[in-house]
Amino acid sequence: MIVPRINAAAGSAVLLETQAITPKAGRLPGIDSKARMSKPDGNAIALSASTEEIRSSVRAMFSEPDQPRVEGPGCIEGDVVFTYLAYRT
């Protein structure tokens, strides 16, 4: 609400009003797939994380926690890795 007031006071469009970018889902699950991503819980990937830290965190994610063996049929519902992939598209 402050941008329109500044622009009105200036008499021209000094600042551009932006729109929020909201994801389809509210929050990303934590990398442990147990709760939402949270720094105190230690299941988050920091925005300042290095490439190697991100790679290590992603490789440690649980994929299909309800399926103990690779040979069985897969299910992507509730899978943390597929949830993160969905945010890319």
PDB file of N, CA, C and O in Angstrom:
ATOM      1  N   MET A   1       0.805  -1.189   0.000  1.00  0.00           N
ATOM      2  CA  MET A   1       0.000   0.000   0.000  1.00  0.00           C
ATOM      3  C   MET A   1       0.853   1.261   0.000  1.00  0.00           C
ATOM      4  O   MET A   1       0.340   2.357  -0.227  1.00  0.00           O
ATOM      5  N   ILE A   2       2.136   1.117   0.249  1.00  0.00           N
ATOM      6  CA  ILE A   2       2.981   2.305   0.328  1.00  0.00           C
ATOM      7  C   ILE A   2       3.393   2.817  -1.051  1.00  0.00           C
ATOM      8  O   ILE A   2       3.601   4.017  -1.229  1.00  0.00           O
ATOM      9  N   VAL A   3       3.511   1.913  -2.027  1.00  0.00           N
ATOM     10  CA  VAL A   3       3.936   2.323  -3.369  1.00  0.00           C
ATOM     11  C   VAL A   3       2.955   3.308  -3.992  1.00  0.00           C
ATOM     12  O   VAL A   3       3.397   4.335  -4.507  1.00  0.00           O
ATOM     13  N   PRO A   4       1.635   3.049  -3.972  1.00  0.00           N
ATOM     14  CA  PRO A   4       0.711   4.029  -4.545  1.00  0.00           C
ATOM     15  C   PRO A   4       0.786   5.398  -3.851  1.00  0.00           C
ATOM     16  O   PRO A   4       0.648   6.435  -4.500  1.00  0.00           O
ATOM     17  N   ARG A   5       1.003   5.392  -2.549  1.00  0.00           N
ATOM     18  CA  ARG A   5       1.091   6.670  -1.823  1.00  0.00           C
ATOM     19  C   ARG A   5       2.340   7.446  -2.226  1.00  0.00           C
ATOM     20  O   ARG A   5       2.295   8.667  -2.378  1.00  0.00           O
ATOM     21  N   ILE A   6       3.459   6.734  -2.400  1.00  0.00           N
ATOM     22  CA  ILE A   6       4.695   7.414  -2.827  1.00  0.00           C
ATOM     23  C   ILE A   6       4.518   7.957  -4.235  1.00  0.00           C
ATOM     24  O   ILE A   6       4.884   9.098  -4.516  1.00  0.00           O
ATOM     25  N   ASN A   7       3.953   7.135  -5.126  1.00  0.00           N
ATOM     26  CA  ASN A   7       3.729   7.587  -6.503  1.00  0.00           C
ATOM     27  C   ASN A   7       2.764   8.777  -6.546  1.00  0.00           C
ATOM     28  O   ASN A   7       2.968   9.702  -7.331  1.00  0.00           O
ATOM     29  N   ALA A   8       1.725   8.765  -5.721  1.00  0.00           N
ATOM     30  CA  ALA A   8       0.772   9.885  -5.678  1.00  0.00           C
ATOM     31  C   ALA A   8       1.458  11.146  -5.159  1.00  0.00           C
ATOM     32  O   ALA A   8       1.224  12.238  -5.679  1.00  0.00           O
ATOM     33  N   ALA A   9       2.296  11.004  -4.144  1.00  0.00           N
ATOM     34  CA  ALA A   9       3.001  12.169  -3.599  1.00  0.00           C
ATOM     35  C   ALA A   9       4.003  12.732  -4.602  1.00  0.00           C
ATOM     36  O   ALA A   9       4.221  13.943  -4.656  1.00  0.00           O
ATOM     37  N   ALA A  10       4.613  11.847  -5.397  1.00  0.00           N
ATOM     38  CA  ALA A  10       5.598  12.286  -6.383  1.00  0.00           C
ATOM     39  C   ALA A  10       4.935  12.831  -7.644  1.00  0.00           C
ATOM     40  O   ALA A  10       5.558  13.580  -8.396  1.00  0.00           O
ATOM     41  N   GLY A  11       3.688  12.466  -7.878  1.00  0.00           N
ATOM     42  CA  GLY A  11       2.985  12.931  -9.066  1.00  0.00           C
ATOM     43  C   GLY A  11       3.275  12.115 -10.307  1.00  0.00           C
ATOM     44  O   GLY A  11       2.791  12.450 -11.388  1.00  0.00           O
ATOM     45  N   SER A  12       4.048  11.060 -10.182  1.00  0.00           N
ATOM     46  CA  SER A  12       4.332  10.158 -11.303  1.00  0.00           C
ATOM     47  C   SER A  12       4.731   8.789 -10.748  1.00  0.00           C
ATOM     48  O   SER A  12       4.928   8.628  -9.543  1.00  0.00           O
ATOM     49  N   ALA A  13       4.843   7.821 -11.632  1.00  0.00           N
ATOM     50  CA  ALA A  13       5.188   6.454 -11.217  1.00  0.00           C
ATOM     51  C   ALA A  13       6.679   6.355 -10.940  1.00  0.00           C
ATOM     52  O   ALA A  13       7.461   6.007 -11.826  1.00  0.00           O
ATOM     53  N   VAL A  14       7.069   6.660  -9.718  1.00  0.00           N
ATOM     54  CA  VAL A  14       8.468   6.581  -9.300  1.00  0.00           C
ATOM     55  C   VAL A  14       8.849   5.141  -9.007  1.00  0.00           C
ATOM     56  O   VAL A  14       9.934   4.683  -9.365  1.00  0.00           O
ATOM     57  N   LEU A  15       7.936   4.433  -8.348  1.00  0.00           N
ATOM     58  CA  LEU A  15       8.159   3.035  -7.995  1.00  0.00           C
ATOM     59  C   LEU A  15       7.172   2.152  -8.736  1.00  0.00           C
ATOM     60  O   LEU A  15       6.040   2.562  -8.994  1.00  0.00           O
ATOM     61  N   LEU A  16       7.594   0.943  -9.078  1.00  0.00           N
ATOM     62  CA  LEU A  16       6.710  -0.023  -9.709  1.00  0.00           C
ATOM     63  C   LEU A  16       6.049  -0.874  -8.633  1.00  0.00           C
ATOM     64  O   LEU A  16       6.699  -1.307  -7.682  1.00  0.00           O
ATOM     65  N   GLU A  17       4.767  -1.107  -8.794  1.00  0.00           N
ATOM     66  CA  GLU A  17       4.063  -1.962  -7.841  1.00  0.00           C
ATOM     67  C   GLU A  17       4.209  -3.405  -8.298  1.00  0.00           C
ATOM     68  O   GLU A  17       3.911  -3.728  -9.448  1.00  0.00           O
ATOM     69  N   THR A  18       4.660  -4.261  -7.417  1.00  0.00           N
ATOM     70  CA  THR A  18       4.901  -5.657  -7.757  1.00  0.00           C
ATOM     71  C   THR A  18       3.782  -6.545  -7.234  1.00  0.00           C
ATOM     72  O   THR A  18       3.032  -6.165  -6.334  1.00  0.00           O
ATOM     73  N   GLN A  19       3.688  -7.717  -7.809  1.00  0.00           N
ATOM     74  CA  GLN A  19       2.721  -8.714  -7.375  1.00  0.00           C
ATOM     75  C   GLN A  19       3.472  -9.842  -6.672  1.00  0.00           C
ATOM     76  O   GLN A  19       4.582 -10.196  -7.068  1.00  0.00           O
ATOM     77  N   ALA A  20       2.874 -10.392  -5.648  1.00  0.00           N
ATOM     78  CA  ALA A  20       3.491 -11.494  -4.907  1.00  0.00           C
ATOM     79  C   ALA A  20       3.530 -12.749  -5.769  1.00  0.00           C
ATOM     80  O   ALA A  20       2.590 -13.032  -6.512  1.00  0.00           O
ATOM     81  N   ILE A  21       4.600 -13.482  -5.666  1.00  0.00           N
ATOM     82  CA  ILE A  21       4.718 -14.774  -6.327  1.00  0.00           C
ATOM     83  C   ILE A  21       4.409 -15.823  -5.273  1.00  0.00           C
ATOM     84  O   ILE A  21       5.196 -16.042  -4.351  1.00  0.00           O
ATOM     85  N   THR A  22       3.275 -16.463  -5.412  1.00  0.00           N
ATOM     86  CA  THR A  22       2.883 -17.456  -4.421  1.00  0.00           C
ATOM     87  C   THR A  22       2.917 -18.846  -5.034  1.00  0.00           C
ATOM     88  O   THR A  22       2.428 -19.042  -6.146  1.00  0.00           O
ATOM     89  N   PRO A  23       3.484 -19.808  -4.328  1.00  0.00           N
ATOM     90  CA  PRO A  23       3.540 -21.167  -4.855  1.00  0.00           C
ATOM     91  C   PRO A  23       2.186 -21.852  -4.787  1.00  0.00           C
ATOM     92  O   PRO A  23       1.269 -21.372  -4.120  1.00  0.00           O
ATOM     93  N   LYS A  24       2.065 -22.974  -5.479  1.00  0.00           N
ATOM     94  CA  LYS A  24       0.826 -23.747  -5.467  1.00  0.00           C
ATOM     95  C   LYS A  24       0.548 -24.293  -4.074  1.00  0.00           C
ATOM     96  O   LYS A  24      -0.597 -24.300  -3.621  1.00  0.00           O
ATOM     97  N   ALA A  25       1.579 -24.742  -3.405  1.00  0.00           N
ATOM     98  CA  ALA A  25       1.440 -25.260  -2.039  1.00  0.00           C
ATOM     99  C   ALA A  25       1.957 -24.210  -1.071  1.00  0.00           C
ATOM    100  O   ALA A  25       2.776 -23.369  -1.440  1.00  0.00           O
ATOM    101  N   GLY A  26       1.488 -24.258   0.150  1.00  0.00           N
ATOM    102  CA  GLY A  26       1.861 -23.246   1.127  1.00  0.00           C
ATOM    103  C   GLY A  26       3.316 -23.268   1.540  1.00  0.00           C
ATOM    104  O   GLY A  26       3.980 -22.232   1.530  1.00  0.00           O
ATOM    105  N   ARG A  27       3.816 -24.426   1.900  1.00  0.00           N
ATOM    106  CA  ARG A  27       5.183 -24.533   2.390  1.00  0.00           C
ATOM    107  C   ARG A  27       5.831 -25.786   1.849  1.00  0.00           C
ATOM    108  O   ARG A  27       5.166 -26.777   1.547  1.00  0.00           O
ATOM    109  N   LEU A  28       7.147 -25.719   1.732  1.00  0.00           N
ATOM    110  CA  LEU A  28       7.893 -26.902   1.337  1.00  0.00           C
ATOM    111  C   LEU A  28       8.068 -27.811   2.544  1.00  0.00           C
ATOM    112  O   LEU A  28       8.283 -27.335   3.658  1.00  0.00           O
ATOM    113  N   PRO A  29       7.977 -29.112   2.326  1.00  0.00           N
ATOM    114  CA  PRO A  29       8.253 -30.012   3.440  1.00  0.00           C
ATOM    115  C   PRO A  29       9.740 -30.008   3.757  1.00  0.00           C
ATOM    116  O   PRO A  29      10.563 -29.677   2.904  1.00  0.00           O
ATOM    117  N   GLY A  30      10.079 -30.375   4.978  1.00  0.00           N
ATOM    118  CA  GLY A  30      11.479 -30.461   5.364  1.00  0.00           C
ATOM    119  C   GLY A  30      12.172 -31.599   4.642  1.00  0.00           C
ATOM    120  O   GLY A  30      11.520 -32.507   4.127  1.00  0.00           O
ATOM    121  N   ILE A  31      13.481 -31.550   4.607  1.00  0.00           N
ATOM    122  CA  ILE A  31      14.223 -32.580   3.876  1.00  0.00           C
ATOM    123  C   ILE A  31      14.127 -33.943   4.551  1.00  0.00           C
ATOM    124  O   ILE A  31      14.513 -34.952   3.961  1.00  0.00           O
ATOM    125  N   ASP A  32      13.616 -33.985   5.786  1.00  0.00           N
ATOM    126  CA  ASP A  32      13.420 -35.264   6.460  1.00  0.00           C
ATOM    127  C   ASP A  32      12.015 -35.816   6.226  1.00  0.00           C
ATOM    128  O   ASP A  32      11.696 -36.896   6.724  1.00  0.00           O
ATOM    129  N   SER A  33      11.183 -35.113   5.493  1.00  0.00           N
ATOM    130  CA  SER A  33       9.804 -35.465   5.114  1.00  0.00           C
ATOM    131  C   SER A  33       8.857 -35.590   6.303  1.00  0.00           C
ATOM    132  O   SER A  33       7.762 -36.131   6.153  1.00  0.00           O
ATOM    133  N   LYS A  34       9.246 -35.108   7.471  1.00  0.00           N
ATOM    134  CA  LYS A  34       8.393 -35.261   8.654  1.00  0.00           C
ATOM    135  C   LYS A  34       7.557 -34.023   8.942  1.00  0.00           C
ATOM    136  O   LYS A  34       6.455 -34.152   9.475  1.00  0.00           O
ATOM    137  N   ALA A  35       8.024 -32.859   8.621  1.00  0.00           N
ATOM    138  CA  ALA A  35       7.312 -31.627   8.948  1.00  0.00           C
ATOM    139  C   ALA A  35       7.683 -30.562   7.928  1.00  0.00           C
ATOM    140  O   ALA A  35       8.441 -30.817   6.992  1.00  0.00           O
ATOM    141  N   ARG A  36       7.138 -29.365   8.121  1.00  0.00           N
ATOM    142  CA  ARG A  36       7.495 -28.273   7.219  1.00  0.00           C
ATOM    143  C   ARG A  36       8.962 -27.913   7.415  1.00  0.00           C
ATOM    144  O   ARG A  36       9.547 -28.193   8.462  1.00  0.00           O
ATOM    145  N   MET A  37       9.539 -27.300   6.414  1.00  0.00           N
ATOM    146  CA  MET A  37      10.940 -26.916   6.474  1.00  0.00           C
ATOM    147  C   MET A  37      11.136 -25.879   7.573  1.00  0.00           C
ATOM    148  O   MET A  37      10.425 -24.875   7.620  1.00  0.00           O
ATOM    149  N   SER A  38      12.102 -26.125   8.455  1.00  0.00           N
ATOM    150  CA  SER A  38      12.319 -25.243   9.585  1.00  0.00           C
ATOM    151  C   SER A  38      13.785 -25.284   9.999  1.00  0.00           C
ATOM    152  O   SER A  38      14.351 -26.357  10.205  1.00  0.00           O
ATOM    153  N   LYS A  39      14.387 -24.119  10.119  1.00  0.00           N
ATOM    154  CA  LYS A  39      15.789 -24.050  10.526  1.00  0.00           C
ATOM    155  C   LYS A  39      16.024 -24.640  11.917  1.00  0.00           C
ATOM    156  O   LYS A  39      16.981 -25.394  12.095  1.00  0.00           O
ATOM    157  N   PRO A  40      15.172 -24.320  12.927  1.00  0.00           N
ATOM    158  CA  PRO A  40      15.402 -24.918  14.258  1.00  0.00           C
ATOM    159  C   PRO A  40      15.303 -26.440  14.275  1.00  0.00           C
ATOM    160  O   PRO A  40      15.962 -27.095  15.083  1.00  0.00           O
ATOM    161  N   ASP A  41      14.485 -27.008  13.390  1.00  0.00           N
ATOM    162  CA  ASP A  41      14.354 -28.462  13.339  1.00  0.00           C
ATOM    163  C   ASP A  41      15.503 -29.123  12.593  1.00  0.00           C
ATOM    164  O   ASP A  41      15.639 -30.346  12.616  1.00  0.00           O
ATOM    165  N   GLY A  42      16.330 -28.321  11.932  1.00  0.00           N
ATOM    166  CA  GLY A  42      17.475 -28.865  11.202  1.00  0.00           C
ATOM    167  C   GLY A  42      17.100 -29.589   9.926  1.00  0.00           C
ATOM    168  O   GLY A  42      17.877 -30.404   9.430  1.00  0.00           O
ATOM    169  N   ASN A  43      15.918 -29.309   9.382  1.00  0.00           N
ATOM    170  CA  ASN A  43      15.492 -29.978   8.155  1.00  0.00           C
ATOM    171  C   ASN A  43      15.272 -28.978   7.020  1.00  0.00           C
ATOM    172  O   ASN A  43      14.379 -29.148   6.190  1.00  0.00           O
ATOM    173  N   ALA A  44      16.092 -27.947   6.999  1.00  0.00           N
ATOM    174  CA  ALA A  44      15.947 -26.889   5.995  1.00  0.00           C
ATOM    175  C   ALA A  44      17.198 -26.791   5.126  1.00  0.00           C
ATOM    176  O   ALA A  44      18.280 -27.240   5.505  1.00  0.00           O
ATOM    177  N   ILE A  45      17.018 -26.196   3.963  1.00  0.00           N
ATOM    178  CA  ILE A  45      18.135 -25.845   3.090  1.00  0.00           C
ATOM    179  C   ILE A  45      18.213 -24.329   3.107  1.00  0.00           C
ATOM    180  O   ILE A  45      17.274 -23.653   2.684  1.00  0.00           O
ATOM    181  N   ALA A  46      19.311 -23.797   3.585  1.00  0.00           N
ATOM    182  CA  ALA A  46      19.464 -22.347   3.705  1.00  0.00           C
ATOM    183  C   ALA A  46      19.552 -21.688   2.338  1.00  0.00           C
ATOM    184  O   ALA A  46      20.099 -22.266   1.400  1.00  0.00           O
ATOM    185  N   LEU A  47      19.016 -20.484   2.225  1.00  0.00           N
ATOM    186  CA  LEU A  47      19.116 -19.737   0.969  1.00  0.00           C
ATOM    187  C   LEU A  47      20.573 -19.439   0.624  1.00  0.00           C
ATOM    188  O   LEU A  47      20.926 -19.288  -0.545  1.00  0.00           O
ATOM    189  N   SER A  48      21.409 -19.356   1.649  1.00  0.00           N
ATOM    190  CA  SER A  48      22.829 -19.050   1.434  1.00  0.00           C
ATOM    191  C   SER A  48      23.671 -20.314   1.278  1.00  0.00           C
ATOM    192  O   SER A  48      24.899 -20.232   1.248  1.00  0.00           O
ATOM    193  N   ALA A  49      23.036 -21.475   1.178  1.00  0.00           N
ATOM    194  CA  ALA A  49      23.768 -22.737   1.082  1.00  0.00           C
ATOM    195  C   ALA A  49      24.585 -22.804  -0.198  1.00  0.00           C
ATOM    196  O   ALA A  49      24.173 -22.306  -1.245  1.00  0.00           O
ATOM    197  N   SER A  50      25.735 -23.422  -0.092  1.00  0.00           N
ATOM    198  CA  SER A  50      26.593 -23.604  -1.267  1.00  0.00           C
ATOM    199  C   SER A  50      26.024 -24.725  -2.136  1.00  0.00           C
ATOM    200  O   SER A  50      25.122 -25.450  -1.716  1.00  0.00           O
ATOM    201  N   THR A  51      26.551 -24.855  -3.327  1.00  0.00           N
ATOM    202  CA  THR A  51      26.112 -25.909  -4.239  1.00  0.00           C
ATOM    203  C   THR A  51      26.317 -27.277  -3.606  1.00  0.00           C
ATOM    204  O   THR A  51      25.455 -28.149  -3.721  1.00  0.00           O
ATOM    205  N   GLU A  52      27.429 -27.469  -2.952  1.00  0.00           N
ATOM    206  CA  GLU A  52      27.713 -28.762  -2.321  1.00  0.00           C
ATOM    207  C   GLU A  52      26.764 -29.037  -1.149  1.00  0.00           C
ATOM    208  O   GLU A  52      26.344 -30.178  -0.959  1.00  0.00           O
ATOM    209  N   GLU A  53      26.422 -28.016  -0.366  1.00  0.00           N
ATOM    210  CA  GLU A  53      25.474 -28.192   0.736  1.00  0.00           C
ATOM    211  C   GLU A  53      24.085 -28.570   0.219  1.00  0.00           C
ATOM    212  O   GLU A  53      23.407 -29.420   0.797  1.00  0.00           O
ATOM    213  N   ILE A  54      23.675 -27.934  -0.868  1.00  0.00           N
ATOM    214  CA  ILE A  54      22.383 -28.252  -1.474  1.00  0.00           C
ATOM    215  C   ILE A  54      22.398 -29.679  -2.016  1.00  0.00           C
ATOM    216  O   ILE A  54      21.459 -30.442  -1.793  1.00  0.00           O
ATOM    217  N   ARG A  55      23.450 -30.030  -2.715  1.00  0.00           N
ATOM    218  CA  ARG A  55      23.579 -31.374  -3.280  1.00  0.00           C
ATOM    219  C   ARG A  55      23.515 -32.425  -2.165  1.00  0.00           C
ATOM    220  O   ARG A  55      22.829 -33.438  -2.298  1.00  0.00           O
ATOM    221  N   SER A  56      24.225 -32.180  -1.082  1.00  0.00           N
ATOM    222  CA  SER A  56      24.244 -33.116   0.040  1.00  0.00           C
ATOM    223  C   SER A  56      22.865 -33.250   0.676  1.00  0.00           C
ATOM    224  O   SER A  56      22.447 -34.357   1.014  1.00  0.00           O
ATOM    225  N   SER A  57      22.153 -32.135   0.842  1.00  0.00           N
ATOM    226  CA  SER A  57      20.819 -32.163   1.438  1.00  0.00           C
ATOM    227  C   SER A  57      19.827 -32.908   0.553  1.00  0.00           C
ATOM    228  O   SER A  57      19.022 -33.700   1.043  1.00  0.00           O
ATOM    229  N   VAL A  58      19.886 -32.653  -0.739  1.00  0.00           N
ATOM    230  CA  VAL A  58      18.959 -33.308  -1.667  1.00  0.00           C
ATOM    231  C   VAL A  58      19.231 -34.806  -1.714  1.00  0.00           C
ATOM    232  O   VAL A  58      18.296 -35.605  -1.758  1.00  0.00           O
ATOM    233  N   ARG A  59      20.482 -35.187  -1.705  1.00  0.00           N
ATOM    234  CA  ARG A  59      20.814 -36.618  -1.736  1.00  0.00           C
ATOM    235  C   ARG A  59      20.394 -37.335  -0.459  1.00  0.00           C
ATOM    236  O   ARG A  59      20.197 -38.550  -0.470  1.00  0.00           O
ATOM    237  N   ALA A  60      20.256 -36.604   0.634  1.00  0.00           N
ATOM    238  CA  ALA A  60      19.855 -37.208   1.900  1.00  0.00           C
ATOM    239  C   ALA A  60      18.335 -37.288   2.063  1.00  0.00           C
ATOM    240  O   ALA A  60      17.846 -37.888   3.020  1.00  0.00           O
ATOM    241  N   MET A  61      17.588 -36.687   1.131  1.00  0.00           N
ATOM    242  CA  MET A  61      16.122 -36.701   1.223  1.00  0.00           C
ATOM    243  C   MET A  61      15.586 -38.119   1.095  1.00  0.00           C
ATOM    244  O   MET A  61      16.130 -38.955   0.374  1.00  0.00           O
ATOM    245  N   PHE A  62      14.498 -38.360   1.823  1.00  0.00           N
ATOM    246  CA  PHE A  62      13.828 -39.643   1.720  1.00  0.00           C
ATOM    247  C   PHE A  62      12.963 -39.638   0.477  1.00  0.00           C
ATOM    248  O   PHE A  62      12.186 -38.709   0.253  1.00  0.00           O
ATOM    249  N   SER A  63      13.098 -40.666  -0.323  1.00  0.00           N
ATOM    250  CA  SER A  63      12.257 -40.818  -1.498  1.00  0.00           C
ATOM    251  C   SER A  63      11.390 -42.045  -1.281  1.00  0.00           C
ATOM    252  O   SER A  63      11.904 -43.144  -1.075  1.00  0.00           O
ATOM    253  N   GLU A  64      10.098 -41.864  -1.325  1.00  0.00           N
ATOM    254  CA  GLU A  64       9.124 -42.918  -1.085  1.00  0.00           C
ATOM    255  C   GLU A  64       9.381 -43.609   0.253  1.00  0.00           C
ATOM    256  O   GLU A  64       9.803 -44.765   0.279  1.00  0.00           O
ATOM    257  N   PRO A  65       9.132 -42.914   1.364  1.00  0.00           N
ATOM    258  CA  PRO A  65       9.401 -43.498   2.681  1.00  0.00           C
ATOM    259  C   PRO A  65       8.565 -44.730   3.002  1.00  0.00           C
ATOM    260  O   PRO A  65       8.945 -45.521   3.865  1.00  0.00           O
ATOM    261  N   ASP A  66       7.421 -44.911   2.317  1.00  0.00           N
ATOM    262  CA  ASP A  66       6.573 -46.076   2.579  1.00  0.00           C
ATOM    263  C   ASP A  66       6.959 -47.298   1.762  1.00  0.00           C
ATOM    264  O   ASP A  66       6.371 -48.366   1.930  1.00  0.00           O
ATOM    265  N   GLN A  67       7.939 -47.153   0.882  1.00  0.00           N
ATOM    266  CA  GLN A  67       8.344 -48.261   0.031  1.00  0.00           C
ATOM    267  C   GLN A  67       9.762 -48.697   0.427  1.00  0.00           C
ATOM    268  O   GLN A  67      10.727 -48.007   0.099  1.00  0.00           O
ATOM    269  N   PRO A  68       9.899 -49.816   1.119  1.00  0.00           N
ATOM    270  CA  PRO A  68      11.218 -50.230   1.589  1.00  0.00           C
ATOM    271  C   PRO A  68      12.137 -50.769   0.501  1.00  0.00           C
ATOM    272  O   PRO A  68      13.355 -50.773   0.679  1.00  0.00           O
ATOM    273  N   ARG A  69      11.584 -51.224  -0.624  1.00  0.00           N
ATOM    274  CA  ARG A  69      12.421 -51.810  -1.685  1.00  0.00           C
ATOM    275  C   ARG A  69      12.220 -51.084  -3.008  1.00  0.00           C
ATOM    276  O   ARG A  69      11.130 -50.596  -3.311  1.00  0.00           O
ATOM    277  N   VAL A  70      13.275 -51.024  -3.774  1.00  0.00           N
ATOM    278  CA  VAL A  70      13.246 -50.340  -5.064  1.00  0.00           C
ATOM    279  C   VAL A  70      12.428 -51.117  -6.086  1.00  0.00           C
ATOM    280  O   VAL A  70      11.865 -50.514  -7.000  1.00  0.00           O
ATOM    281  N   GLU A  71      12.349 -52.421  -5.959  1.00  0.00           N
ATOM    282  CA  GLU A  71      11.701 -53.259  -6.966  1.00  0.00           C
ATOM    283  C   GLU A  71      10.197 -53.024  -7.077  1.00  0.00           C
ATOM    284  O   GLU A  71       9.627 -53.241  -8.146  1.00  0.00           O
ATOM    285  N   GLY A  72       9.543 -52.590  -6.010  1.00  0.00           N
ATOM    286  CA  GLY A  72       8.096 -52.432  -6.009  1.00  0.00           C
ATOM    287  C   GLY A  72       7.631 -51.239  -6.815  1.00  0.00           C
ATOM    288  O   GLY A  72       8.439 -50.400  -7.214  1.00  0.00           O
ATOM    289  N   PRO A  73       6.301 -51.156  -7.064  1.00  0.00           N
ATOM    290  CA  PRO A  73       5.765 -50.006  -7.803  1.00  0.00           C
ATOM    291  C   PRO A  73       5.898 -48.726  -6.979  1.00  0.00           C
ATOM    292  O   PRO A  73       5.822 -48.756  -5.751  1.00  0.00           O
ATOM    293  N   GLY A  74       6.091 -47.634  -7.649  1.00  0.00           N
ATOM    294  CA  GLY A  74       6.301 -46.362  -6.965  1.00  0.00           C
ATOM    295  C   GLY A  74       5.028 -45.585  -6.727  1.00  0.00           C
ATOM    296  O   GLY A  74       3.998 -45.851  -7.346  1.00  0.00           O
ATOM    297  N   CYS A  75       5.105 -44.627  -5.828  1.00  0.00           N
ATOM    298  CA  CYS A  75       3.988 -43.746  -5.509  1.00  0.00           C
ATOM    299  C   CYS A  75       4.574 -42.364  -5.230  1.00  0.00           C
ATOM    300  O   CYS A  75       5.383 -42.217  -4.314  1.00  0.00           O
ATOM    301  N   ILE A  76       4.185 -41.354  -5.999  1.00  0.00           N
ATOM    302  CA  ILE A  76       4.805 -40.039  -5.835  1.00  0.00           C
ATOM    303  C   ILE A  76       4.086 -39.155  -4.826  1.00  0.00           C
ATOM    304  O   ILE A  76       4.634 -38.126  -4.430  1.00  0.00           O
ATOM    305  N   GLU A  77       2.874 -39.518  -4.393  1.00  0.00           N
ATOM    306  CA  GLU A  77       2.158 -38.728  -3.398  1.00  0.00           C
ATOM    307  C   GLU A  77       2.902 -38.784  -2.073  1.00  0.00           C
ATOM    308  O   GLU A  77       3.184 -39.868  -1.563  1.00  0.00           O
ATOM    309  N   GLY A  78       3.221 -37.627  -1.516  1.00  0.00           N
ATOM    310  CA  GLY A  78       3.921 -37.569  -0.248  1.00  0.00           C
ATOM    311  C   GLY A  78       5.429 -37.728  -0.356  1.00  0.00           C
ATOM    312  O   GLY A  78       6.126 -37.673   0.657  1.00  0.00           O
ATOM    313  N   ASP A  79       5.942 -37.925  -1.553  1.00  0.00           N
ATOM    314  CA  ASP A  79       7.384 -38.082  -1.754  1.00  0.00           C
ATOM    315  C   ASP A  79       8.032 -36.698  -1.782  1.00  0.00           C
ATOM    316  O   ASP A  79       7.681 -35.863  -2.616  1.00  0.00           O
ATOM    317  N   VAL A  80       8.966 -36.460  -0.880  1.00  0.00           N
ATOM    318  CA  VAL A  80       9.599 -35.138  -0.756  1.00  0.00           C
ATOM    319  C   VAL A  80      10.325 -34.741  -2.034  1.00  0.00           C
ATOM    320  O   VAL A  80      10.240 -33.587  -2.454  1.00  0.00           O
ATOM    321  N   VAL A  81      11.029 -35.665  -2.652  1.00  0.00           N
ATOM    322  CA  VAL A  81      11.792 -35.351  -3.864  1.00  0.00           C
ATOM    323  C   VAL A  81      10.848 -34.891  -4.975  1.00  0.00           C
ATOM    324  O   VAL A  81      11.134 -33.904  -5.653  1.00  0.00           O
ATOM    325  N   PHE A  82       9.737 -35.585  -5.170  1.00  0.00           N
ATOM    326  CA  PHE A  82       8.782 -35.185  -6.205  1.00  0.00           C
ATOM    327  C   PHE A  82       8.089 -33.871  -5.866  1.00  0.00           C
ATOM    328  O   PHE A  82       7.720 -33.116  -6.765  1.00  0.00           O
ATOM    329  N   THR A  83       7.910 -33.591  -4.578  1.00  0.00           N
ATOM    330  CA  THR A  83       7.332 -32.306  -4.171  1.00  0.00           C
ATOM    331  C   THR A  83       8.248 -31.164  -4.587  1.00  0.00           C
ATOM    332  O   THR A  83       7.779 -30.147  -5.099  1.00  0.00           O
ATOM    333  N   TYR A  84       9.545 -31.323  -4.373  1.00  0.00           N
ATOM    334  CA  TYR A  84      10.500 -30.297  -4.774  1.00  0.00           C
ATOM    335  C   TYR A  84      10.559 -30.164  -6.295  1.00  0.00           C
ATOM    336  O   TYR A  84      10.676 -29.054  -6.814  1.00  0.00           O
ATOM    337  N   LEU A  85      10.479 -31.282  -7.010  1.00  0.00           N
ATOM    338  CA  LEU A  85      10.484 -31.226  -8.466  1.00  0.00           C
ATOM    339  C   LEU A  85       9.257 -30.495  -8.996  1.00  0.00           C
ATOM    340  O   LEU A  85       9.336 -29.814 -10.019  1.00  0.00           O
ATOM    341  N   ALA A  86       8.126 -30.628  -8.311  1.00  0.00           N
ATOM    342  CA  ALA A  86       6.897 -29.958  -8.741  1.00  0.00           C
ATOM    343  C   ALA A  86       7.038 -28.443  -8.661  1.00  0.00           C
ATOM    344  O   ALA A  86       6.398 -27.731  -9.434  1.00  0.00           O
ATOM    345  N   TYR A  87       7.862 -27.930  -7.741  1.00  0.00           N
ATOM    346  CA  TYR A  87       8.067 -26.488  -7.613  1.00  0.00           C
ATOM    347  C   TYR A  87       8.870 -25.930  -8.788  1.00  0.00           C
ATOM    348  O   TYR A  87       8.787 -24.739  -9.085  1.00  0.00           O
ATOM    349  N   ARG A  88       9.635 -26.774  -9.447  1.00  0.00           N
ATOM    350  CA  ARG A  88      10.439 -26.318 -10.581  1.00  0.00           C
ATOM    351  C   ARG A  88       9.576 -26.034 -11.796  1.00  0.00           C
ATOM    352  O   ARG A  88       9.945 -25.205 -12.629  1.00  0.00           O
ATOM    353  N   THR A  89       8.441 -26.700 -11.919  1.00  0.00           N
ATOM    354  CA  THR A  89       7.633 -26.567 -13.135  1.00  0.00           C
ATOM    355  C   THR A  89       6.494 -25.598 -12.957  1.00  0.00           C
ATOM    356  O   THR A  89       5.721 -25.376 -13.889  1.00  0.00           O
TER     357      THR A  89
END
